[in-house]
Amino acid sequence: MALARETYLEALMAAQLAGRDGSGAVLAVAEAALAAPQPPSSRAPDLLLDGMAAMITEGHAAAAPKLKQAVDAFRTGDVVASGGFRWLWLAQEAAQEVWDDDAWHELSMLSLQLIRDAGALSVLPLGLRGYICAQIYAGELATAAAAIDDQRIASEATGSRLAPYGELILTAWRGDEAELSALVEATLEEIVPRGEGIGVSTCQWVTALLHNGLGNYARALAAAELVLDPPRKLDWTINATLPELVEAAARSGQQQRARDALDQLSAITRPSGSDWGLGLEARSRALLSGPDTAEPHYREAVERLGRTRVRGDRARAHLLYGEWLRRQRRRSDAREQLRSAYRLFSEMGMEAFAERARGELRATGETVRKRQADARDELTPQEKEIARLAREGLSNLEIGARLFLSPRTVEWHLRKVFAKLGFRSRQELSRV
């Protein structure tokens, strides 16, 4: 019985990578899993299978309680007895489906640690993928970039052909249009022939994200629309795309299309009851509200997202609120929100959104100097990650184990960091 249920989970994991399934295979697997005999006692993988199958067959409202139970089981139970890192990638998917950013962060860290402890190099690229994406959403773009370097090395060593999901998302948040266009083109050329549909959806979603950051709303809308065609389930890029579609459609004057997307978004955020999901819904609803009703939604979005790890989404709530306030001719209030947005975007390195916030601040009459590069910007992503870990008190041996580097290599990188920053010891890193 346990082996049969694990086989169903493996099938769902394969379906998640394949994505864009129009054959009904995902639904068939979910229905078969629900029809199978129930185990006498539910382990974390059993709870995960039940929750995923319910989401596919019945929707988020029915699945949310089961998915939350599964996520809690992986966070608090004996993960090794539940299969170790084997199911943690799908458990991270469950955390995202219920908009639990804390659980996503913890499970991504746990998965990576278990993979490293086991020396399972062959699955390291997949483990790093979850970690990278969680770090990007937390606004830790430098950490994510360093992990992408590690993933690239691991992929070359193992022959992994996983699409560069983390790099796609990172480049979109950074707002580099030329780099993302080239990366999307190269990715699609590689993944389409092998049927990696989730990669196609990811390319379309990050294109919408990029163009919303740049204020190219028509192009963002066109890209977002592609993600939702054909309708399907077990594809988190849909969840990520819906807020992009609402913003792009609202700013393109297509109010009904934006309202339809908001209805879809509400159906998958409200069952979660989480600040991340409800904050995104409030932010999206504010865009479609009139002058007399929008502000409470903007305030709710800022408050809810401010309690989460998802700093990029939090900064966007400040930006949209500030843009709305400026258009209401409340310049002083607008500056407060736009300053917060600009500071956050600049700190995270989300340049397109930062420039959008800076332009809005200029429109309020405030002069804003573009952030100048400092010594920290001269560090490579890996040097920044090593410096961060050294600042946290980790030894060279511990840093090397975390990043799959030798202690001697870590020491070499630290000498370069000290030279660039003008430091002589690890203690001085606390100033950075």
RAHUWO-V585671 format. One record per residue. N is the residue number from 1. RES is the residue in three letters. SS is DSSP state (@ for helix, = for strand, . for the rest). PSI is psi in whole degrees, -180 to 180 (* if undefined). D_CENTER is the distance of its C-alpha to the mean C-alpha in Angstrom with 2 decimals. Layout:
N|RES|SS|PSI|D_CENTER ; N|RES|SS|PSI|D_CENTER
//
This chain:
1|MET|.|-46|34.46 ; 2|ALA|@|-41|31.64 ; 3|LEU|@|-39|31.56 ; 4|ALA|@|-43|31.42 ; 5|ARG|@|-37|28.47 ; 6|GLU|@|-33|26.57 ; 7|THR|@|-40|27.46 ; 8|TYR|@|-40|25.92 ; 9|LEU|@|-43|22.63 ; 10|GLU|@|-37|22.83 ; 11|ALA|@|-39|23.55 ; 12|LEU|@|-36|20.50 ; 13|MET|@|-41|18.32 ; 14|ALA|@|-40|20.23 ; 15|ALA|@|-34|19.81 ; 16|GLN|@|-42|16.01 ; 17|LEU|@|-39|16.26 ; 18|ALA|@|-46|19.12 ; 19|GLY|.|175|17.57 ; 20|ARG|.|43|19.60 ; 21|ASP|.|116|22.45 ; 22|GLY|.|5|25.47 ; 23|SER|.|-11|27.88 ; 24|GLY|.|10|27.14 ; 25|ALA|@|-40|26.48 ; 26|VAL|@|-45|23.41 ; 27|LEU|@|-39|25.57 ; 28|ALA|@|-42|28.47 ; 29|VAL|@|-44|26.64 ; 30|ALA|@|-43|25.42 ; 31|GLU|@|-39|28.97 ; 32|ALA|@|-39|30.55 ; 33|ALA|@|-41|28.43 ; 34|LEU|@|-29|29.45 ; 35|ALA|@|-15|33.05 ; 36|ALA|.|155|33.28 ; 37|PRO|.|138|35.21 ; 38|GLN|.|143|33.32 ; 39|PRO|.|156|33.53 ; 40|PRO|.|-32|35.87 ; 41|SER|.|138|33.14 ; 42|SER|.|123|29.40 ; 43|ARG|.|172|27.30 ; 44|ALA|@|-43|23.55 ; 45|PRO|@|-33|23.15 ; 46|ASP|@|-43|25.61 ; 47|LEU|@|-39|23.75 ; 48|LEU|@|-45|20.54 ; 49|LEU|@|-45|22.61 ; 50|ASP|@|-42|24.27 ; 51|GLY|@|-44|21.14 ; 52|MET|@|-42|19.51 ; 53|ALA|@|-39|22.94 ; 54|ALA|@|-38|23.49 ; 55|MET|@|-40|20.29 ; 56|ILE|@|-41|21.47 ; 57|THR|@|-31|25.07 ; 58|GLU|@|-20|25.04 ; 59|GLY|.|175|21.75 ; 60|HIS|@|-36|19.35 ; 61|ALA|@|-42|22.25 ; 62|ALA|@|-32|24.09 ; 63|ALA|@|-28|21.25 ; 64|ALA|@|-49|19.42 ; 65|PRO|@|-39|22.17 ; 66|LYS|@|-40|22.26 ; 67|LEU|@|-40|18.56 ; 68|LYS|@|-41|18.66 ; 69|GLN|@|-41|21.76 ; 70|ALA|@|-45|20.27 ; 71|VAL|@|-44|17.30 ; 72|ASP|@|-37|19.96 ; 73|ALA|@|-40|22.18 ; 74|PHE|@|-33|19.82 ; 75|ARG|@|-36|19.18 ; 76|THR|@|-15|22.88 ; 77|GLY|.|-172|24.87 ; 78|ASP|.|95|26.21 ; 79|VAL|.|-35|23.33 ; 80|VAL|.|-43|25.75 ; 81|ALA|.|-21|28.10 ; 82|SER|.|10|25.36 ; 83|GLY|.|6|24.72 ; 84|GLY|@|-135|22.94 ; 85|PHE|@|-5|19.73 ; 86|ARG|@|-42|20.74 ; 87|TRP|@|1|18.87 ; 88|LEU|@|-25|16.03 ; 89|TRP|@|-44|13.59 ; 90|LEU|@|-30|14.62 ; 91|ALA|@|-35|14.66 ; 92|GLN|@|-39|10.94 ; 93|GLU|@|-41|10.78 ; 94|ALA|@|-41|13.32 ; 95|ALA|@|-39|11.54 ; 96|GLN|@|-37|8.73 ; 97|GLU|@|-29|11.82 ; 98|VAL|.|14|13.48 ; 99|TRP|.|43|10.72 ; 100|ASP|.|91|11.57 ; 101|ASP|@|-34|9.17 ; 102|ASP|@|-46|12.15 ; 103|ALA|@|-41|12.78 ; 104|TRP|@|-47|9.42 ; 105|HIS|@|-49|10.02 ; 106|GLU|@|-45|13.64 ; 107|LEU|@|-34|13.45 ; 108|SER|@|-39|11.39 ; 109|MET|@|-43|14.09 ; 110|LEU|@|-44|16.80 ; 111|SER|@|-47|16.13 ; 112|LEU|@|-40|16.27 ; 113|GLN|@|-43|19.35 ; 114|LEU|@|-38|21.12 ; 115|ILE|@|-43|20.66 ; 116|ARG|@|-42|22.08 ; 117|ASP|@|-36|24.83 ; 118|ALA|@|-10|25.85 ; 119|GLY|.|30|25.83 ; 120|ALA|.|74|24.10 ; 121|LEU|@|-31|23.37 ; 122|SER|@|-29|23.06 ; 123|VAL|@|3|19.83 ; 124|LEU|@|-42|18.41 ; 125|PRO|@|-39|16.39 ; 126|LEU|@|-40|14.60 ; 127|GLY|@|-40|14.19 ; 128|LEU|@|-30|12.83 ; 129|ARG|@|-49|10.20 ; 130|GLY|@|-41|8.57 ; 131|TYR|@|-45|9.40 ; 132|ILE|@|-47|8.21 ; 133|CYS|@|-40|4.52 ; 134|ALA|@|-39|5.24 ; 135|GLN|@|-38|7.46 ; 136|ILE|@|-46|5.87 ; 137|TYR|@|-28|4.39 ; 138|ALA|.|-1|7.90 ; 139|GLY|.|8|9.46 ; 140|GLU|.|70|10.94 ; 141|LEU|@|-34|11.05 ; 142|ALA|@|-41|14.42 ; 143|THR|@|-43|13.54 ; 144|ALA|@|-41|10.82 ; 145|ALA|@|-40|13.59 ; 146|ALA|@|-40|16.11 ; 147|ALA|@|-32|14.30 ; 148|ILE|@|-38|14.09 ; 149|ASP|@|-44|17.83 ; 150|ASP|@|-41|18.34 ; 151|GLN|@|-39|16.62 ; 152|ARG|@|-42|18.88 ; 153|ILE|@|-45|21.87 ; 154|ALA|@|-38|21.20 ; 155|SER|@|-41|20.76 ; 156|GLU|@|-37|24.02 ; 157|ALA|@|-32|25.76 ; 158|THR|@|-10|24.91 ; 159|GLY|.|20|25.01 ; 160|SER|.|141|21.53 ; 161|ARG|.|22|20.69 ; 162|LEU|.|136|17.00 ; 163|ALA|.|154|15.46 ; 164|PRO|.|64|13.61 ; 165|TYR|@|-48|10.10 ; 166|GLY|@|-43|8.70 ; 167|GLU|@|-38|11.50 ; 168|LEU|@|-48|10.98 ; 169|ILE|@|-42|7.59 ; 170|LEU|@|-45|9.20 ; 171|THR|@|-37|12.39 ; 172|ALA|@|-46|11.35 ; 173|TRP|@|-33|10.13 ; 174|ARG|@|-20|13.36 ; 175|GLY|.|26|15.31 ; 176|ASP|.|98|17.46 ; 177|GLU|@|-46|18.89 ; 178|ALA|@|-44|21.37 ; 179|GLU|@|-41|19.18 ; 180|LEU|@|-42|16.51 ; 181|SER|@|-45|19.44 ; 182|ALA|@|-39|21.02 ; 183|LEU|@|-41|17.98 ; 184|VAL|@|-45|17.39 ; 185|GLU|@|-45|21.13 ; 186|ALA|@|-38|21.37 ; 187|THR|@|-46|18.54 ; 188|LEU|@|-38|20.12 ; 189|GLU|@|-31|23.49 ; 190|GLU|@|-42|22.52 ; 191|ILE|@|-28|20.56 ; 192|VAL|.|-46|22.55 ; 193|PRO|.|-29|25.74 ; 194|ARG|.|6|24.26 ; 195|GLY|.|29|22.63 ; 196|GLU|.|78|18.94 ; 197|GLY|@|-31|17.98 ; 198|ILE|@|-28|14.27 ; 199|GLY|@|-37|14.32 ; 200|VAL|@|-47|16.32 ; 201|SER|@|-40|14.03 ; 202|THR|@|-43|11.06 ; 203|CYS|@|-40|13.65 ; 204|GLN|@|-41|14.70 ; 205|TRP|@|-48|11.47 ; 206|VAL|@|-28|10.64 ; 207|THR|@|-41|14.36 ; 208|ALA|@|-43|14.28 ; 209|LEU|@|-48|11.63 ; 210|LEU|@|-48|13.87 ; 211|HIS|@|-26|17.02 ; 212|ASN|@|-40|16.16 ; 213|GLY|@|-38|15.67 ; 214|LEU|@|-9|18.99 ; 215|GLY|.|16|20.66 ; 216|ASN|.|76|21.51 ; 217|TYR|@|-34|21.07 ; 218|ALA|@|-42|23.23 ; 219|ARG|@|-36|21.32 ; 220|ALA|@|-42|17.96 ; 221|LEU|@|-43|19.68 ; 222|ALA|@|-42|21.16 ; 223|ALA|@|-42|17.95 ; 224|ALA|@|-38|16.27 ; 225|GLU|@|-35|19.50 ; 226|LEU|@|-32|19.34 ; 227|VAL|@|-36|16.21 ; 228|LEU|.|5|18.24 ; 229|ASP|.|114|21.36 ; 230|PRO|.|162|22.46 ; 231|PRO|.|141|21.33 ; 232|ARG|.|175|19.89 ; 233|LYS|.|171|18.09 ; 234|LEU|.|49|15.83 ; 235|ASP|.|101|13.22 ; 236|TRP|@|-15|9.85 ; 237|THR|@|-25|9.62 ; 238|ILE|@|-47|12.44 ; 239|ASN|@|-43|10.77 ; 240|ALA|@|-30|8.19 ; 241|THR|@|-33|11.34 ; 242|LEU|@|-45|13.82 ; 243|PRO|@|-34|13.19 ; 244|GLU|@|-40|13.43 ; 245|LEU|@|-42|16.55 ; 246|VAL|@|-48|18.09 ; 247|GLU|@|-46|17.91 ; 248|ALA|@|-42|19.17 ; 249|ALA|@|-42|21.87 ; 250|ALA|@|-42|23.01 ; 251|ARG|@|-12|23.41 ; 252|SER|.|4|25.17 ; 253|GLY|.|13|27.65 ; 254|GLN|.|74|26.69 ; 255|GLN|@|-42|26.71 ; 256|GLN|@|-39|27.34 ; 257|ARG|@|-38|24.48 ; 258|ALA|@|-40|22.20 ; 259|ARG|@|-38|23.86 ; 260|ASP|@|-43|23.45 ; 261|ALA|@|-37|19.68 ; 262|LEU|@|-40|19.73 ; 263|ASP|@|-42|21.81 ; 264|GLN|@|-41|19.39 ; 265|LEU|@|-44|16.51 ; 266|SER|@|-36|18.93 ; 267|ALA|@|-23|19.86 ; 268|ILE|@|-9|16.49 ; 269|THR|@|-39|15.69 ; 270|ARG|.|-40|19.22 ; 271|PRO|.|-24|19.81 ; 272|SER|.|-37|17.06 ; 273|GLY|.|17|18.77 ; 274|SER|.|156|15.79 ; 275|ASP|@|-36|15.35 ; 276|TRP|@|-55|11.73 ; 277|GLY|@|-47|12.89 ; 278|LEU|@|-30|16.28 ; 279|GLY|@|-41|15.26 ; 280|LEU|@|-39|13.44 ; 281|GLU|@|-45|16.56 ; 282|ALA|@|-42|18.87 ; 283|ARG|@|-42|17.42 ; 284|SER|@|-40|17.84 ; 285|ARG|@|-35|21.22 ; 286|ALA|@|-37|22.43 ; 287|LEU|@|-23|22.19 ; 288|LEU|.|9|24.62 ; 289|SER|.|156|26.95 ; 290|GLY|.|173|30.29 ; 291|PRO|.|-29|31.43 ; 292|ASP|.|-12|32.83 ; 293|THR|.|-8|29.86 ; 294|ALA|@|-39|26.68 ; 295|GLU|@|-43|26.79 ; 296|PRO|@|-34|26.30 ; 297|HIS|@|-41|23.05 ; 298|TYR|@|-44|21.82 ; 299|ARG|@|-41|23.00 ; 300|GLU|@|-42|21.34 ; 301|ALA|@|-47|17.93 ; 302|VAL|@|-43|18.49 ; 303|GLU|@|-49|19.84 ; 304|ARG|@|-49|17.30 ; 305|LEU|@|-24|14.15 ; 306|GLY|.|-15|16.29 ; 307|ARG|.|6|16.45 ; 308|THR|.|176|12.77 ; 309|ARG|.|-12|10.57 ; 310|VAL|.|81|8.21 ; 311|ARG|@|-32|10.61 ; 312|GLY|@|-45|9.53 ; 313|ASP|@|-36|10.01 ; 314|ARG|@|-46|13.05 ; 315|ALA|@|-36|14.46 ; 316|ARG|@|-33|14.31 ; 317|ALA|@|-43|16.27 ; 318|HIS|@|-42|18.81 ; 319|LEU|@|-50|19.08 ; 320|LEU|@|-38|19.78 ; 321|TYR|@|-44|22.13 ; 322|GLY|@|-40|23.88 ; 323|GLU|@|-42|24.36 ; 324|TRP|@|-44|25.85 ; 325|LEU|@|-40|28.10 ; 326|ARG|@|-40|29.41 ; 327|ARG|@|-17|30.37 ; 328|GLN|.|7|32.17 ; 329|ARG|.|29|34.08 ; 330|ARG|.|73|32.91 ; 331|ARG|@|-41|32.40 ; 332|SER|@|-46|32.57 ; 333|ASP|@|-38|29.91 ; 334|ALA|@|-42|27.73 ; 335|ARG|@|-39|28.05 ; 336|GLU|@|-47|26.77 ; 337|GLN|@|-41|23.46 ; 338|LEU|@|-35|23.15 ; 339|ARG|@|-43|24.01 ; 340|SER|@|-44|21.21 ; 341|ALA|@|-47|18.72 ; 342|TYR|@|-42|20.32 ; 343|ARG|@|-47|20.41 ; 344|LEU|@|-49|16.76 ; 345|PHE|@|-41|15.69 ; 346|SER|@|-43|18.45 ; 347|GLU|@|-37|17.66 ; 348|MET|@|-17|14.08 ; 349|GLY|.|25|15.43 ; 350|MET|.|81|13.92 ; 351|GLU|@|-39|17.33 ; 352|ALA|@|-46|17.47 ; 353|PHE|@|-37|16.38 ; 354|ALA|@|-42|18.65 ; 355|GLU|@|-37|21.46 ; 356|ARG|@|-43|21.11 ; 357|ALA|@|-39|21.50 ; 358|ARG|@|-40|24.37 ; 359|GLY|@|-39|26.08 ; 360|GLU|@|-39|26.01 ; 361|LEU|@|-42|27.48 ; 362|ARG|@|-37|30.19 ; 363|ALA|@|-21|30.99 ; 364|THR|.|-5|31.75 ; 365|GLY|.|6|34.24 ; 366|GLU|.|133|32.36 ; 367|THR|.|126|32.44 ; 368|VAL|.|121|29.26 ; 369|ARG|.|137|29.41 ; 370|LYS|.|137|26.58 ; 371|ARG|.|130|25.09 ; 372|GLN|.|146|27.06 ; 373|ALA|.|138|25.88 ; 374|ASP|.|-171|27.15 ; 375|ALA|@|-34|27.89 ; 376|ARG|@|-30|24.39 ; 377|ASP|@|-15|23.19 ; 378|GLU|@|-14|25.75 ; 379|LEU|.|145|24.13 ; 380|THR|.|163|22.24 ; 381|PRO|@|-41|18.67 ; 382|GLN|@|-38|20.37 ; 383|GLU|@|-40|23.03 ; 384|LYS|@|-42|20.66 ; 385|GLU|@|-44|19.04 ; 386|ILE|@|-42|22.60 ; 387|ALA|@|-39|23.85 ; 388|ARG|@|-44|21.22 ; 389|LEU|@|-38|22.14 ; 390|ALA|@|-38|25.80 ; 391|ARG|@|-32|25.56 ; 392|GLU|.|-3|24.30 ; 393|GLY|.|5|27.52 ; 394|LEU|.|143|26.63 ; 395|SER|.|169|29.49 ; 396|ASN|@|-38|29.46 ; 397|LEU|@|-43|29.80 ; 398|GLU|@|-40|26.81 ; 399|ILE|@|-43|24.64 ; 400|GLY|@|-40|25.91 ; 401|ALA|@|-37|25.11 ; 402|ARG|@|-38|21.50 ; 403|LEU|@|8|21.08 ; 404|PHE|.|47|23.71 ; 405|LEU|.|156|26.15 ; 406|SER|.|153|29.79 ; 407|PRO|@|-34|30.96 ; 408|ARG|@|-38|33.10 ; 409|THR|@|-40|30.18 ; 410|VAL|@|-45|28.34 ; 411|GLU|@|-40|31.60 ; 412|TRP|@|-44|31.90 ; 413|HIS|@|-40|28.49 ; 414|LEU|@|-37|29.38 ; 415|ARG|@|-39|32.68 ; 416|LYS|@|-40|30.96 ; 417|VAL|@|-48|28.70 ; 418|PHE|@|-40|31.86 ; 419|ALA|@|-43|33.71 ; 420|LYS|@|-36|31.16 ; 421|LEU|@|-7|30.86 ; 422|GLY|.|28|34.56 ; 423|PHE|.|161|34.16 ; 424|ARG|.|-16|36.49 ; 425|SER|.|166|34.82 ; 426|ARG|@|-32|31.61 ; 427|GLN|@|-32|32.67 ; 428|GLU|@|-16|32.24 ; 429|LEU|@|-22|28.49 ; 430|SER|@|-18|28.20 ; 431|ARG|@|-18|29.10 ; 432|VAL|.|*|25.95
//
